């Protein structure tokens, strides 16, 4: 039998999509997170709502509306379970470019495999992905805008695996960060990785290889890095 947290969530979600779709969608994302409807806690559900459920809902409606609907749902859950606060931030900018602080000197970074947190390449493989043709400026810009809407993101860069910068937004030193991407290419190949992230103190840089390209995202300390990694994990190269 499903518990009260699950029942409350699926009922609220039924006001956004059909009851059947709500049930199917919620059970799917719980399964992806190794959770079940009978035992999921309010804290776990808040993580699901702000991460994989948001990503799934954005595939069937505009991202702005999806976020608004789930922000309301997370607030209802928080009201009933105060010890499980929403993981959405109170202020959600359209893009966070203006939040960028000081300049990071990427060329001075001496990164090795020990500096990174590696994501399991098999994790989340069932998530429905977005496809981009990164050989075109149009899709490069579309991807940058998508990632730029995430709270805490300070910069996004699209480059070739060689480190050649193709497009960037509010990355203070794109050439320097490109060299970090190039140096990391061997790590991706050697360990068959799909994602990696490095904590640089006040900032986190996340990288995702996409065929012959790579996307790098710079986020501040307030960013939900888990949410960001979920978003990156869904990206695919258009055939």
N, C-alpha and C positions, 0 to 999 in steps of 0.2 A: 504494500500500500504506500502511495506517495505521501510525503510529509507536508507540513503546513507551509514551509518555505517554497517548495516546488509548486504546490497548489496556488499559492498567492501569486507567484511569478507567472505561471502559465495563464491564469485568469486575466492578469493585467496585460499580458502580451496578446491575448485574444482580442483586445480592443484595438490593436494595431494591425494585426493580420487575422486571418480566419482562425477559428478554434483548432481546426485540424492542423493548419500550418504552424500554429504556435506550439502545439504538442510535439509535432515532428521536429521542428527547428530546435526547441529546447532540449529534447532528449538527445538529439544528434550532438549538440555542443557539449552536453554533460558527458556523453560517451567519449568524446575526443579528449576530455580532461580527466578521464578515469573516475568520474563521479556518477552516482545513481540517484534517481528521483526519491528513493526511499530514505536516504541518509544525508543528502546534501545539506550543508549548514548555510546560515545566512551569510557568513563571511565568504564561503566558497561561491555562493551565488552572486555576490557583489563582484567577485573577480570574473565570473563568467559573463555577467551583464556588460561590464566595461571592456571586455576583451573579445573573446570569440563570438559571443552573441551579437555584439555590435558589428563585428566584421561580417557576419552572416546576414544581418538585417540590411546592411548597406548594399548588398547585392540585389535586393528587391525593391529598394526605394532610395531616394536621394540621401546622401550621407548626412546632410544637415537635419533632415527630419528624423532619420534613424537615431541620431545622437540625442535629439530633443526628446523623443519618445522614451528611450532607455534611461535618460537622465531623470525623467519623471518616475519611471519604474524603480530606479535605484533609490530615489528619495522616499518612495512609499515603503520600500523594504527597510530603509534606515529608520523611518518613523516607528515601525513595528519592532525592529530589532536594533536599538541604539548602539549596541556593542559591535554592530556590523555596519560601519559608515560607508557611504557611497565612495567609490574610487574615482568618480568623475570630479574634476575641479569645479569650483563655484563659478569661475570666470573662464570661459572657453573662447579664445580668440579665433578669428577666421584663419589666421596664420600667425606664427609667433616670431616672425623675423625681427621685430623691433625689440624683442627681449634679449637679444644677443649682447653679451657683456664684452669683456676684454678679448684681445687677440690671442689665440693659441698658436704658438710657433711649432707647426707640425714637423718641420725639418729637424728639430732638436729632439724629437722623440726617438728613443731606441727601443722599439717594441720587438718582443719575441713571442713564441708560442705561450710562454708562461704568463704573459700579460693579458691574455684573452680568456673570456668565458665562451665555451663552445656549446652550440646547440646541437642536440641529437638530430642528424639528418633524417631520421625516420619519424620524428615527432610531428604530429599535425599534418601528415601527408594527405589526409582525406579532406582537408579544407579546400573549399572552392576558391581558385585563384583568379587574379586579374592578369590579363596578358597585355604586354606593351611591346611595341616595335621600337626599340631604343636606337635604331639607326635613323629615326626621324626626329626632328626637333619638336614636332607636335606632341608625340608621345613622351618625349623627355620632359617637356614642360608640364604635361598632364600629371605625370608621376610626381614631379617636384611639388605641384600644387596639392596633390592628394596628401603627401606626407607632411607638407607644411601646415596643414590644418590640425595636426595632432598637437595637443598642448605640450609645451616645453621644447618643441623642436626649434633649434636656432639656425639650422642650415641643412641643405640637401645638395648633394653633388652626384651627377651621373658621369661616369668615365669608362674608358675601356679598361680591360684587365691589365693592360700595360701601364695604366696610370694617367693616360692622356685625358685631360678634362674636356668633356663635351658640353656640359651645362652645369651651372651651379647657382645657388641663391643664398646670399648672406653667409657664405663660407669665407672667413677672413683671408685665408691663405689656401685657395683651391689647389695651386700647384704643389704646395707642401703636403696637403692631404692626399693628393693624387699619388705622391711618392710613397705614402704609407700604404695605400691600396695596392700599389704595384708590389711592394715588399711583402704584403700579406697574401698575394696570389698563390705563392707556393704553399702556404698553410692550407688554403682552400683545396688545392689539388692533392696535397699529401694526405689529408685527412678526410677527403670527400665531404667537406662541410657545406652547409647551406647558409649559415649565419655565423657571425661572431661579433662580440662587443667588447670594448675595453673601457674601464673606468679611469678617467684622467683627472680625478679629483672633483672639481666643480662641473665637469662635463663628461658625457659618455659618447663615444663614437661607435655606431653600429654599422656593419657592412654586410652586404648581401650580393653574392655573385649571380649574374643573370646571363648565362651563355658567355659571350665574349665581352660582356660589360659588367660593371659593378655599380651598386648604389651605396653611397655613404651618407649617414644621417648623424648630425651633431645635435645632442640634446642637453638641456641643463639639468641641474640636480632635482628639479621639481617634476621632471617628465616621468611618466609611467613607462619604464623601459620594457616591462613585460608586454604591455599593450603594443608598443612600437615593434617589438620582435614578432608578435603575432601578425601585424600588418605586413611587415617585410616578408614573412614566411609565405604569404599568399601570392607574392608576385611571380609572374611567369613571363617568359619571352614569347611574343607572338610568333606563330609558325609562319 
